[in-house]
Structures are given as C-alpha cells and as structure tokens.
C-alpha cells in the first residue's frame, strides 16, 4: 500500500500502544500529518476545556511536523501559536 507523504503501513495494537504510553484509561483524539492552519487544530484546542469538563479522560495528540509551505512562509509561527494557546487554556 502506498500513502502520500511517506506514511508507512504499520501493524500495531491500539491496546498495547496505549499501555506503552501509559494512556490505558484515556480517550484519545488525534490529528496527524503536516501541521497547517487549515486542519482545524486551533478549533479542537479551543473546544477541549468544555469537553474535558464532561470527559476528563480525553487527551488530544497532535502528531506531525509543520507543513513545508508554512515553514517557508512563516517558520514555526503557527506551531508556537498553538503551544501558547494550549498553555493559556
């Protein structure tokens, strides 16, 4: 199987992975791939405080690097903005 951007087709056990990361009792939301403004990451982060009020075992994992075009035009500005937003919330 071929997936754009070189994402490998890996076999894994979600249960085993959650155990290894000590996330056994967590509900995990994920965003993966290139990070850019059009992925809705900011929207999820802003919504999380209310989600966590009702579901305190939710965790949001953002996996990926900044999109090359974003890096070229504005560096890590967006990633830094997201990290500050997380810290403030």
N, CA, C and O atoms as a CHARMM CRD file, in Angstrom:
* protein
*
  356
    1    1 UNK  N      0.83400  -1.17100   0.00000 PROA 1      0.00000
    2    1 UNK  CA     0.00000   0.00000   0.00000 PROA 1      0.00000
    3    1 UNK  C      0.88500   1.24100   0.00000 PROA 1      0.00000
    4    1 UNK  O      1.86800   1.29500   0.73800 PROA 1      0.00000
    5    2 UNK  N      0.55400   2.22700  -0.80600 PROA 2      0.00000
    6    2 UNK  CA     1.29600   3.47100  -0.86100 PROA 2      0.00000
    7    2 UNK  C      0.41400   4.60600  -0.35800 PROA 2      0.00000
    8    2 UNK  O     -0.72800   4.75000  -0.79300 PROA 2      0.00000
    9    3 UNK  N      0.94700   5.41200   0.56000 PROA 3      0.00000
   10    3 UNK  CA     0.22400   6.56000   1.07900 PROA 3      0.00000
   11    3 UNK  C      1.09900   7.78600   0.84100 PROA 3      0.00000
   12    3 UNK  O      2.29400   7.77300   1.13600 PROA 3      0.00000
   13    4 UNK  N      0.48800   8.85400   0.30000 PROA 4      0.00000
   14    4 UNK  CA     1.24700  10.09000   0.06300 PROA 4      0.00000
   15    4 UNK  C      1.96300  10.54800   1.31800 PROA 4      0.00000
   16    4 UNK  O      1.53800  10.23500   2.43000 PROA 4      0.00000
   17    5 UNK  N      3.02900  11.27700   1.14800 PROA 5      0.00000
   18    5 UNK  CA     3.86500  11.83800   2.20300 PROA 5      0.00000
   19    5 UNK  C      4.63700  10.76500   2.96900 PROA 5      0.00000
   20    5 UNK  O      5.18700  11.04700   4.03300 PROA 5      0.00000
   21    6 UNK  N      4.68600   9.54500   2.44600 PROA 6      0.00000
   22    6 UNK  CA     5.54700   8.52800   3.02100 PROA 6      0.00000
   23    6 UNK  C      5.08700   7.92000   4.32400 PROA 6      0.00000
   24    6 UNK  O      5.91200   7.41400   5.08400 PROA 6      0.00000
   25    7 UNK  N      3.80000   7.95300   4.60800 PROA 7      0.00000
   26    7 UNK  CA     3.30800   7.33300   5.83300 PROA 7      0.00000
   27    7 UNK  C      3.32700   5.81800   5.64100 PROA 7      0.00000
   28    7 UNK  O      2.67200   5.30500   4.73300 PROA 7      0.00000
   29    8 UNK  N      4.06900   5.09700   6.48300 PROA 8      0.00000
   30    8 UNK  CA     4.17700   3.64700   6.29700 PROA 8      0.00000
   31    8 UNK  C      2.91900   2.90700   6.73900 PROA 8      0.00000
   32    8 UNK  O      2.18400   3.37800   7.60700 PROA 8      0.00000
   33    9 UNK  N      2.68400   1.77000   6.14800 PROA 9      0.00000
   34    9 UNK  CA     1.57100   0.89700   6.50500 PROA 9      0.00000
   35    9 UNK  C      2.06900  -0.02900   7.61200 PROA 9      0.00000
   36    9 UNK  O      2.68400  -1.05900   7.33700 PROA 9      0.00000
   37   10 UNK  N      1.80100   0.34300   8.86600 PROA 10     0.00000
   38   10 UNK  CA     2.30900  -0.40100  10.00400 PROA 10     0.00000
   39   10 UNK  C      1.18300  -1.14700  10.71000 PROA 10     0.00000
   40   10 UNK  O      0.05700  -0.65800  10.80100 PROA 10     0.00000
   41   11 UNK  N      1.50300  -2.32300  11.20000 PROA 11     0.00000
   42   11 UNK  CA     0.57300  -3.06500  12.02600 PROA 11     0.00000
   43   11 UNK  C      0.86100  -2.71100  13.48000 PROA 11     0.00000
   44   11 UNK  O      2.01900  -2.66600  13.89400 PROA 11     0.00000
   45   12 UNK  N     -0.18700  -2.46200  14.24900 PROA 12     0.00000
   46   12 UNK  CA     0.02100  -2.16200  15.65700 PROA 12     0.00000
   47   12 UNK  C     -1.23000  -2.53300  16.44100 PROA 12     0.00000
   48   12 UNK  O     -2.31200  -2.70200  15.88000 PROA 12     0.00000
   49   13 UNK  N     -1.05700  -2.65100  17.71800 PROA 13     0.00000
   50   13 UNK  CA    -2.15500  -2.92300  18.62300 PROA 13     0.00000
   51   13 UNK  C     -2.44500  -1.64200  19.39400 PROA 13     0.00000
   52   13 UNK  O     -1.57700  -1.13700  20.10500 PROA 13     0.00000
   53   14 UNK  N     -3.65900  -1.11400  19.25900 PROA 14     0.00000
   54   14 UNK  CA    -4.02100   0.10500  19.98000 PROA 14     0.00000
   55   14 UNK  C     -3.89600  -0.10800  21.47600 PROA 14     0.00000
   56   14 UNK  O     -3.42100   0.77200  22.19500 PROA 14     0.00000
   57   15 UNK  N     -4.32100  -1.27400  21.95000 PROA 15     0.00000
   58   15 UNK  CA    -4.24800  -1.56800  23.38500 PROA 15     0.00000
   59   15 UNK  C     -2.79400  -1.56900  23.87400 PROA 15     0.00000
   60   15 UNK  O     -2.48300  -0.97800  24.90900 PROA 15     0.00000
   61   16 UNK  N     -1.91400  -2.23200  23.13000 PROA 16     0.00000
   62   16 UNK  CA    -0.50200  -2.29600  23.51300 PROA 16     0.00000
   63   16 UNK  C      0.12400  -0.89700  23.47900 PROA 16     0.00000
   64   16 UNK  O      0.88500  -0.53300  24.37500 PROA 16     0.00000
   65   17 UNK  N     -0.19500  -0.12600  22.45700 PROA 17     0.00000
   66   17 UNK  CA     0.35800   1.22500  22.34400 PROA 17     0.00000
   67   17 UNK  C     -0.10900   2.10500  23.50200 PROA 17     0.00000
   68   17 UNK  O      0.68200   2.85700  24.07000 PROA 17     0.00000
   69   18 UNK  N     -1.38900   2.01200  23.84900 PROA 18     0.00000
   70   18 UNK  CA    -1.90000   2.80000  24.97500 PROA 18     0.00000
   71   18 UNK  C     -1.20300   2.39700  26.27600 PROA 18     0.00000
   72   18 UNK  O     -0.90200   3.24800  27.11200 PROA 18     0.00000
   73   19 UNK  N     -0.95100   1.10200  26.44300 PROA 19     0.00000
   74   19 UNK  CA    -0.24700   0.64100  27.64000 PROA 19     0.00000
   75   19 UNK  C      1.17700   1.19600  27.69000 PROA 19     0.00000
   76   19 UNK  O      1.62600   1.66800  28.73400 PROA 19     0.00000
   77   20 UNK  N      1.89000   1.13900  26.55600 PROA 20     0.00000
   78   20 UNK  CA     3.26500   1.62900  26.50000 PROA 20     0.00000
   79   20 UNK  C      3.35100   3.12600  26.80600 PROA 20     0.00000
   80   20 UNK  O      4.31800   3.58800  27.41100 PROA 20     0.00000
   81   21 UNK  N      2.33800   3.87300  26.38700 PROA 21     0.00000
   82   21 UNK  CA     2.33000   5.32200  26.60700 PROA 21     0.00000
   83   21 UNK  C      1.63500   5.71800  27.91200 PROA 21     0.00000
   84   21 UNK  O      1.47200   6.90200  28.20900 PROA 21     0.00000
   85   22 UNK  N      1.22900   4.70100  28.68800 PROA 22     0.00000
   86   22 UNK  CA     0.52500   4.92900  29.95600 PROA 22     0.00000
   87   22 UNK  C     -0.75300   5.74000  29.74800 PROA 22     0.00000
   88   22 UNK  O     -1.04900   6.66700  30.50200 PROA 22     0.00000
   89   23 UNK  N     -1.49700   5.37200  28.71800 PROA 23     0.00000
   90   23 UNK  CA    -2.75300   6.04700  28.38100 PROA 23     0.00000
   91   23 UNK  C     -3.93600   5.07700  28.40200 PROA 23     0.00000
   92   23 UNK  O     -4.92400   5.27400  27.69600 PROA 23     0.00000
   93   24 UNK  N     -3.82200   4.03500  29.21600 PROA 24     0.00000
   94   24 UNK  CA    -4.82000   2.95900  29.22700 PROA 24     0.00000
   95   24 UNK  C     -6.23700   3.46800  29.45000 PROA 24     0.00000
   96   24 UNK  O     -7.17600   2.97100  28.82900 PROA 24     0.00000
   97   25 UNK  N     -6.40300   4.44200  30.31800 PROA 25     0.00000
   98   25 UNK  CA    -7.73900   4.91300  30.67600 PROA 25     0.00000
   99   25 UNK  C     -8.11100   6.22400  29.99700 PROA 25     0.00000
  100   25 UNK  O     -8.99500   6.94100  30.46400 PROA 25     0.00000
  101   26 UNK  N     -7.44400   6.53100  28.90700 PROA 26     0.00000
  102   26 UNK  CA    -7.69700   7.78700  28.20000 PROA 26     0.00000
  103   26 UNK  C     -8.47900   7.54300  26.90800 PROA 26     0.00000
  104   26 UNK  O     -8.33400   6.51100  26.25300 PROA 26     0.00000
  105   27 UNK  N     -9.30200   8.51500  26.57100 PROA 27     0.00000
  106   27 UNK  CA    -9.93200   8.56600  25.25500 PROA 27     0.00000
  107   27 UNK  C     -9.06300   9.52100  24.44600 PROA 27     0.00000
  108   27 UNK  O     -8.90100  10.68500  24.81200 PROA 27     0.00000
  109   28 UNK  N     -8.51200   9.03000  23.35700 PROA 28     0.00000
  110   28 UNK  CA    -7.51200   9.79500  22.60900 PROA 28     0.00000
  111   28 UNK  C     -8.09300  10.33800  21.31600 PROA 28     0.00000
  112   28 UNK  O     -8.62700   9.59500  20.49200 PROA 28     0.00000
  113   29 UNK  N     -7.97600  11.65100  21.15500 PROA 29     0.00000
  114   29 UNK  CA    -8.28600  12.31500  19.89500 PROA 29     0.00000
  115   29 UNK  C     -6.94600  12.59800  19.23600 PROA 29     0.00000
  116   29 UNK  O     -6.00200  13.00600  19.91200 PROA 29     0.00000
  117   30 UNK  N     -6.84700  12.38800  17.92800 PROA 30     0.00000
  118   30 UNK  CA    -5.56900  12.63300  17.26300 PROA 30     0.00000
  119   30 UNK  C     -5.73100  13.45900  15.99600 PROA 30     0.00000
  120   30 UNK  O     -6.74900  13.39900  15.30700 PROA 30     0.00000
  121   31 UNK  N     -4.71200  14.21200  15.72400 PROA 31     0.00000
  122   31 UNK  CA    -4.51600  14.88300  14.44300 PROA 31     0.00000
  123   31 UNK  C     -3.10800  14.49500  14.02400 PROA 31     0.00000
  124   31 UNK  O     -2.17200  14.60300  14.81600 PROA 31     0.00000
  125   32 UNK  N     -2.95200  14.04500  12.78700 PROA 32     0.00000
  126   32 UNK  CA    -1.61500  13.66400  12.36000 PROA 32     0.00000
  127   32 UNK  C     -1.35800  14.11700  10.93900 PROA 32     0.00000
  128   32 UNK  O     -2.27900  14.34900  10.15600 PROA 32     0.00000
  129   33 UNK  N     -0.08100  14.23400  10.63100 PROA 33     0.00000
  130   33 UNK  CA     0.33500  14.69900   9.30800 PROA 33     0.00000
  131   33 UNK  C      0.91600  16.09500   9.42300 PROA 33     0.00000
  132   33 UNK  O      1.26200  16.55500  10.51100 PROA 33     0.00000
  133   34 UNK  N      1.01800  16.76100   8.28200 PROA 34     0.00000
  134   34 UNK  CA     1.55900  18.12200   8.28400 PROA 34     0.00000
  135   34 UNK  C      0.64200  19.05100   9.06300 PROA 34     0.00000
  136   34 UNK  O     -0.58200  18.95200   8.97900 PROA 34     0.00000
  137   35 UNK  N      1.24700  19.94600   9.81600 PROA 35     0.00000
  138   35 UNK  CA     0.50100  20.90800  10.61100 PROA 35     0.00000
  139   35 UNK  C      0.40400  22.21900   9.83900 PROA 35     0.00000
  140   35 UNK  O      1.40400  22.79600   9.40900 PROA 35     0.00000
  141   36 UNK  N     -0.83400  22.66300   9.68300 PROA 36     0.00000
  142   36 UNK  CA    -1.10400  23.92000   8.99700 PROA 36     0.00000
  143   36 UNK  C     -2.41200  24.50500   9.49700 PROA 36     0.00000
  144   36 UNK  O     -3.17300  23.83800  10.19900 PROA 36     0.00000
  145   37 UNK  N     -2.66500  25.73200   9.14100 PROA 37     0.00000
  146   37 UNK  CA    -3.83600  26.46300   9.64100 PROA 37     0.00000
  147   37 UNK  C     -5.16600  25.86400   9.19100 PROA 37     0.00000
  148   37 UNK  O     -6.18200  26.10400   9.84400 PROA 37     0.00000
  149   38 UNK  N     -5.20000  25.11700   8.13500 PROA 38     0.00000
  150   38 UNK  CA    -6.48000  24.63200   7.59900 PROA 38     0.00000
  151   38 UNK  C     -6.89600  23.26500   8.13700 PROA 38     0.00000
  152   38 UNK  O     -7.81800  22.65700   7.59300 PROA 38     0.00000
  153   39 UNK  N     -6.25600  22.77000   9.17200 PROA 39     0.00000
  154   39 UNK  CA    -6.58400  21.44900   9.71600 PROA 39     0.00000
  155   39 UNK  C     -7.59000  21.49000  10.85600 PROA 39     0.00000
  156   39 UNK  O     -8.08800  20.44100  11.26400 PROA 39     0.00000
  157   40 UNK  N     -7.90000  22.65500  11.37500 PROA 40     0.00000
  158   40 UNK  CA    -8.85000  22.75400  12.46000 PROA 40     0.00000
  159   40 UNK  C     -8.26800  22.47500  13.84100 PROA 40     0.00000
  160   40 UNK  O     -9.01600  22.28900  14.80100 PROA 40     0.00000
  161   41 UNK  N     -6.96700  22.44400  13.94700 PROA 41     0.00000
  162   41 UNK  CA    -6.31900  22.14400  15.22200 PROA 41     0.00000
  163   41 UNK  C     -6.68700  23.19300  16.27000 PROA 41     0.00000
  164   41 UNK  O     -6.99300  22.85300  17.41300 PROA 41     0.00000
  165   42 UNK  N     -6.65600  24.46400  15.88100 PROA 42     0.00000
  166   42 UNK  CA    -6.99500  25.54500  16.80500 PROA 42     0.00000
  167   42 UNK  C     -8.42800  25.37900  17.32600 PROA 42     0.00000
  168   42 UNK  O     -8.68800  25.61500  18.50500 PROA 42     0.00000
  169   43 UNK  N     -9.33400  24.98300  16.47200 PROA 43     0.00000
  170   43 UNK  CA   -10.73400  24.79800  16.86400 PROA 43     0.00000
  171   43 UNK  C    -10.86200  23.70600  17.91600 PROA 43     0.00000
  172   43 UNK  O    -11.58800  23.86400  18.89700 PROA 43     0.00000
  173   44 UNK  N    -10.15700  22.59800  17.71100 PROA 44     0.00000
  174   44 UNK  CA   -10.20100  21.49300  18.68000 PROA 44     0.00000
  175   44 UNK  C     -9.61600  21.94900  20.01100 PROA 44     0.00000
  176   44 UNK  O    -10.20100  21.69600  21.06400 PROA 44     0.00000
  177   45 UNK  N     -8.47600  22.61200  19.97500 PROA 45     0.00000
  178   45 UNK  CA    -7.83400  23.06500  21.21000 PROA 45     0.00000
  179   45 UNK  C     -8.76100  23.99400  21.98700 PROA 45     0.00000
  180   45 UNK  O     -8.87900  23.87000  23.20600 PROA 45     0.00000
  181   46 UNK  N     -9.42000  24.92100  21.29700 PROA 46     0.00000
  182   46 UNK  CA   -10.32800  25.85000  21.97300 PROA 46     0.00000
  183   46 UNK  C    -11.54500  25.13700  22.56100 PROA 46     0.00000
  184   46 UNK  O    -12.09200  25.58300  23.56900 PROA 46     0.00000
  185   47 UNK  N    -11.96900  24.05000  21.94900 PROA 47     0.00000
  186   47 UNK  CA   -13.13600  23.30800  22.43400 PROA 47     0.00000
  187   47 UNK  C    -12.80300  22.37800  23.59700 PROA 47     0.00000
  188   47 UNK  O    -13.69300  22.00700  24.36200 PROA 47     0.00000
  189   48 UNK  N    -11.54900  22.00000  23.73800 PROA 48     0.00000
  190   48 UNK  CA   -11.15000  20.99400  24.72400 PROA 48     0.00000
  191   48 UNK  C    -11.50900  21.30600  26.18100 PROA 48     0.00000
  192   48 UNK  O    -11.92900  20.39200  26.89100 PROA 48     0.00000
  193   49 UNK  N    -11.36800  22.53100  26.66000 PROA 49     0.00000
  194   49 UNK  CA   -11.72100  22.75700  28.06600 PROA 49     0.00000
  195   49 UNK  C    -13.15500  22.31900  28.39600 PROA 49     0.00000
  196   49 UNK  O    -13.38500  21.71600  29.44400 PROA 49     0.00000
  197   50 UNK  N    -14.11300  22.61400  27.52400 PROA 50     0.00000
  198   50 UNK  CA   -15.50300  22.19800  27.77300 PROA 50     0.00000
  199   50 UNK  C    -15.66900  20.69500  27.62000 PROA 50     0.00000
  200   50 UNK  O    -16.44600  20.08000  28.35000 PROA 50     0.00000
  201   51 UNK  N    -14.95200  20.10100  26.68400 PROA 51     0.00000
  202   51 UNK  CA   -15.00200  18.64800  26.50900 PROA 51     0.00000
  203   51 UNK  C    -14.46500  17.96900  27.76600 PROA 51     0.00000
  204   51 UNK  O    -15.06000  17.01700  28.27100 PROA 51     0.00000
  205   52 UNK  N    -13.35200  18.46100  28.25600 PROA 52     0.00000
  206   52 UNK  CA   -12.69300  17.85100  29.41200 PROA 52     0.00000
  207   52 UNK  C    -13.51700  18.02400  30.69400 PROA 52     0.00000
  208   52 UNK  O    -13.42800  17.20000  31.60400 PROA 52     0.00000
  209   53 UNK  N    -14.31700  19.09200  30.76600 PROA 53     0.00000
  210   53 UNK  CA   -15.22600  19.24000  31.91300 PROA 53     0.00000
  211   53 UNK  C    -16.15300  18.02900  32.02700 PROA 53     0.00000
  212   53 UNK  O    -16.43200  17.55100  33.12700 PROA 53     0.00000
  213   54 UNK  N    -16.62400  17.54100  30.88400 PROA 54     0.00000
  214   54 UNK  CA   -17.56900  16.41500  30.86900 PROA 54     0.00000
  215   54 UNK  C    -16.88100  15.06900  30.70800 PROA 54     0.00000
  216   54 UNK  O    -17.40400  14.04500  31.14800 PROA 54     0.00000
  217   55 UNK  N    -15.71900  15.06600  30.08300 PROA 55     0.00000
  218   55 UNK  CA   -14.95400  13.83600  29.83900 PROA 55     0.00000
  219   55 UNK  C    -13.49300  14.06900  30.22900 PROA 55     0.00000
  220   55 UNK  O    -12.65100  14.27400  29.35500 PROA 55     0.00000
  221   56 UNK  N    -13.17900  14.04100  31.53300 PROA 56     0.00000
  222   56 UNK  CA   -11.82000  14.38600  31.96800 PROA 56     0.00000
  223   56 UNK  C    -10.73100  13.41800  31.50600 PROA 56     0.00000
  224   56 UNK  O     -9.54600  13.71200  31.66400 PROA 56     0.00000
  225   57 UNK  N    -11.10200  12.28400  30.94400 PROA 57     0.00000
  226   57 UNK  CA   -10.09300  11.33300  30.49100 PROA 57     0.00000
  227   57 UNK  C     -9.74500  11.50300  29.00800 PROA 57     0.00000
  228   57 UNK  O     -9.10100  10.63300  28.42100 PROA 57     0.00000
  229   58 UNK  N    -10.16000  12.60500  28.40700 PROA 58     0.00000
  230   58 UNK  CA    -9.84200  12.87500  26.99700 PROA 58     0.00000
  231   58 UNK  C     -8.46500  13.51900  26.89600 PROA 58     0.00000
  232   58 UNK  O     -8.10900  14.39300  27.68600 PROA 58     0.00000
  233   59 UNK  N     -7.70800  13.07000  25.91600 PROA 59     0.00000
  234   59 UNK  CA    -6.40100  13.66200  25.61200 PROA 59     0.00000
  235   59 UNK  C     -6.34100  13.89400  24.09600 PROA 59     0.00000
  236   59 UNK  O     -6.81900  13.06800  23.31900 PROA 59     0.00000
  237   60 UNK  N     -5.75800  15.01200  23.68600 PROA 60     0.00000
  238   60 UNK  CA    -5.64100  15.35800  22.26800 PROA 60     0.00000
  239   60 UNK  C     -4.16700  15.30000  21.88600 PROA 60     0.00000
  240   60 UNK  O     -3.34900  16.04700  22.42100 PROA 60     0.00000
  241   61 UNK  N     -3.83600  14.40900  20.95900 PROA 61     0.00000
  242   61 UNK  CA    -2.44900  14.26500  20.49500 PROA 61     0.00000
  243   61 UNK  C     -2.33000  14.85600  19.09200 PROA 61     0.00000
  244   61 UNK  O     -3.09300  14.51100  18.18900 PROA 61     0.00000
  245   62 UNK  N     -1.37000  15.73900  18.93000 PROA 62     0.00000
  246   62 UNK  CA    -1.08400  16.33500  17.62600 PROA 62     0.00000
  247   62 UNK  C      0.25400  15.76900  17.18700 PROA 62     0.00000
  248   62 UNK  O      1.28100  16.02500  17.81500 PROA 62     0.00000
  249   63 UNK  N      0.24000  15.00700  16.11800 PROA 63     0.00000
  250   63 UNK  CA     1.44000  14.31700  15.65200 PROA 63     0.00000
  251   63 UNK  C      1.79200  14.80100  14.25600 PROA 63     0.00000
  252   63 UNK  O      0.99900  14.65800  13.32500 PROA 63     0.00000
  253   64 UNK  N      2.96500  15.36500  14.11100 PROA 64     0.00000
  254   64 UNK  CA     3.38600  15.78100  12.78200 PROA 64     0.00000
  255   64 UNK  C      4.30200  16.98800  12.84000 PROA 64     0.00000
  256   64 UNK  O      4.53100  17.58400  13.89300 PROA 64     0.00000
  257   65 UNK  N      4.80400  17.31400  11.69400 PROA 65     0.00000
  258   65 UNK  CA     5.67800  18.48400  11.61300 PROA 65     0.00000
  259   65 UNK  C      4.96200  19.57600  10.82600 PROA 65     0.00000
  260   65 UNK  O      3.98100  19.31900  10.12800 PROA 65     0.00000
  261   66 UNK  N      5.46100  20.77200  10.95100 PROA 66     0.00000
  262   66 UNK  CA     4.87400  21.90500  10.25200 PROA 66     0.00000
  263   66 UNK  C      4.99700  21.70400   8.74300 PROA 66     0.00000
  264   66 UNK  O      6.04200  21.28800   8.24200 PROA 66     0.00000
  265   67 UNK  N      3.92300  22.00400   8.03500 PROA 67     0.00000
  266   67 UNK  CA     3.90300  21.84300   6.57900 PROA 67     0.00000
  267   67 UNK  C      5.04900  22.65000   5.96400 PROA 67     0.00000
  268   67 UNK  O      5.29200  23.78300   6.38000 PROA 67     0.00000
  269   68 UNK  N      5.75400  22.08600   4.98400 PROA 68     0.00000
  270   68 UNK  CA     6.89800  22.79400   4.37500 PROA 68     0.00000
  271   68 UNK  C      6.54500  24.17500   3.82600 PROA 68     0.00000
  272   68 UNK  O      7.35300  25.09800   3.92600 PROA 68     0.00000
  273   69 UNK  N      5.36200  24.33100   3.25300 PROA 69     0.00000
  274   69 UNK  CA     4.97400  25.65200   2.73300 PROA 69     0.00000
  275   69 UNK  C      4.77600  26.65600   3.85500 PROA 69     0.00000
  276   69 UNK  O      5.11600  27.83000   3.70900 PROA 69     0.00000
  277   70 UNK  N      4.22600  26.19900   4.97700 PROA 70     0.00000
  278   70 UNK  CA     4.05900  27.06400   6.14500 PROA 70     0.00000
  279   70 UNK  C      5.43700  27.46900   6.66800 PROA 70     0.00000
  280   70 UNK  O      5.67800  28.63800   6.96800 PROA 70     0.00000
  281   71 UNK  N      6.33100  26.49700   6.77400 PROA 71     0.00000
  282   71 UNK  CA     7.69700  26.79200   7.23200 PROA 71     0.00000
  283   71 UNK  C      8.36800  27.83800   6.34400 PROA 71     0.00000
  284   71 UNK  O      9.01500  28.76500   6.83200 PROA 71     0.00000
  285   72 UNK  N      8.20300  27.67300   5.05500 PROA 72     0.00000
  286   72 UNK  CA     8.84400  28.57200   4.09200 PROA 72     0.00000
  287   72 UNK  C      8.32800  30.00800   4.23700 PROA 72     0.00000
  288   72 UNK  O      9.09600  30.96200   4.10600 PROA 72     0.00000
  289   73 UNK  N      7.02800  30.15700   4.50600 PROA 73     0.00000
  290   73 UNK  CA     6.43500  31.49400   4.55400 PROA 73     0.00000
  291   73 UNK  C      6.41600  32.12400   5.94300 PROA 73     0.00000
  292   73 UNK  O      6.52300  33.34400   6.06900 PROA 73     0.00000
  293   74 UNK  N      6.28200  31.29900   6.99600 PROA 74     0.00000
  294   74 UNK  CA     6.17400  31.90900   8.32700 PROA 74     0.00000
  295   74 UNK  C      6.88900  31.12400   9.41400 PROA 74     0.00000
  296   74 UNK  O      6.65400  31.35700  10.60000 PROA 74     0.00000
  297   75 UNK  N      7.74800  30.20800   9.03300 PROA 75     0.00000
  298   75 UNK  CA     8.51700  29.45200  10.01600 PROA 75     0.00000
  299   75 UNK  C      7.61400  28.65900  10.95200 PROA 75     0.00000
  300   75 UNK  O      6.60500  28.09900  10.52400 PROA 75     0.00000
  301   76 UNK  N      7.97300  28.61400  12.20600 PROA 76     0.00000
  302   76 UNK  CA     7.21600  27.86000  13.21400 PROA 76     0.00000
  303   76 UNK  C      6.20100  28.73300  13.94200 PROA 76     0.00000
  304   76 UNK  O      5.72800  28.37400  15.02000 PROA 76     0.00000
  305   77 UNK  N      5.86900  29.87400  13.35500 PROA 77     0.00000
  306   77 UNK  CA     4.93200  30.80700  13.98600 PROA 77     0.00000
  307   77 UNK  C      3.61700  30.12700  14.38800 PROA 77     0.00000
  308   77 UNK  O      3.14000  30.34400  15.50300 PROA 77     0.00000
  309   78 UNK  N      3.02600  29.32200  13.52100 PROA 78     0.00000
  310   78 UNK  CA     1.74300  28.68800  13.82200 PROA 78     0.00000
  311   78 UNK  C      1.88300  27.64600  14.93300 PROA 78     0.00000
  312   78 UNK  O      1.03500  27.57700  15.82300 PROA 78     0.00000
  313   79 UNK  N      2.92700  26.84600  14.89100 PROA 79     0.00000
  314   79 UNK  CA     3.15700  25.83800  15.94300 PROA 79     0.00000
  315   79 UNK  C      3.33300  26.53400  17.30000 PROA 79     0.00000
  316   79 UNK  O      2.78600  26.08200  18.30600 PROA 79     0.00000
  317   80 UNK  N      4.08700  27.61800  17.32200 PROA 80     0.00000
  318   80 UNK  CA     4.29700  28.37400  18.56000 PROA 80     0.00000
  319   80 UNK  C      2.96500  28.94600  19.05000 PROA 80     0.00000
  320   80 UNK  O      2.67100  28.91600  20.24500 PROA 80     0.00000
  321   81 UNK  N      2.16400  29.46700  18.11900 PROA 81     0.00000
  322   81 UNK  CA     0.83200  29.97300  18.47600 PROA 81     0.00000
  323   81 UNK  C     -0.00500  28.87400  19.12700 PROA 81     0.00000
  324   81 UNK  O     -0.65200  29.11800  20.14500 PROA 81     0.00000
  325   82 UNK  N     -0.00200  27.66100  18.55300 PROA 82     0.00000
  326   82 UNK  CA    -0.77000  26.54400  19.11700 PROA 82     0.00000
  327   82 UNK  C     -0.26800  26.17200  20.50900 PROA 82     0.00000
  328   82 UNK  O     -1.07000  25.92400  21.40900 PROA 82     0.00000
  329   83 UNK  N      1.03200  26.13000  20.69000 PROA 83     0.00000
  330   83 UNK  CA     1.58600  25.78200  22.00300 PROA 83     0.00000
  331   83 UNK  C      1.21400  26.82400  23.05500 PROA 83     0.00000
  332   83 UNK  O      0.93000  26.47100  24.19900 PROA 83     0.00000
  333   84 UNK  N      1.21100  28.09100  22.68300 PROA 84     0.00000
  334   84 UNK  CA     0.79800  29.15500  23.62600 PROA 84     0.00000
  335   84 UNK  C     -0.69200  29.03000  23.94900 PROA 84     0.00000
  336   84 UNK  O     -1.10100  29.21000  25.09600 PROA 84     0.00000
  337   85 UNK  N     -1.49000  28.72400  22.94500 PROA 85     0.00000
  338   85 UNK  CA    -2.92600  28.55500  23.14600 PROA 85     0.00000
  339   85 UNK  C     -3.18700  27.41900  24.13400 PROA 85     0.00000
  340   85 UNK  O     -4.01700  27.54400  25.03400 PROA 85     0.00000
  341   86 UNK  N     -2.47600  26.32400  23.95700 PROA 86     0.00000
  342   86 UNK  CA    -2.61300  25.17600  24.86900 PROA 86     0.00000
  343   86 UNK  C     -2.23800  25.59600  26.28900 PROA 86     0.00000
  344   86 UNK  O     -2.96700  25.29700  27.23600 PROA 86     0.00000
  345   87 UNK  N     -1.13900  26.26600  26.43900 PROA 87     0.00000
  346   87 UNK  CA    -0.66700  26.67700  27.76000 PROA 87     0.00000
  347   87 UNK  C     -1.68000  27.61700  28.42300 PROA 87     0.00000
  348   87 UNK  O     -1.94200  27.50200  29.62000 PROA 87     0.00000
  349   88 UNK  N     -2.24400  28.53700  27.65200 PROA 88     0.00000
  350   88 UNK  CA    -3.19300  29.50400  28.20900 PROA 88     0.00000
  351   88 UNK  C     -4.53400  28.88200  28.57900 PROA 88     0.00000
  352   88 UNK  O     -5.22600  29.37800  29.46800 PROA 88     0.00000
  353   89 UNK  N     -4.89600  27.81100  27.91000 PROA 89     0.00000
  354   89 UNK  CA    -6.18000  27.17800  28.19800 PROA 89     0.00000
  355   89 UNK  C     -6.03000  26.10200  29.27200 PROA 89     0.00000
  356   89 UNK  O     -7.01300  25.46100  29.64400 PROA 89     0.00000
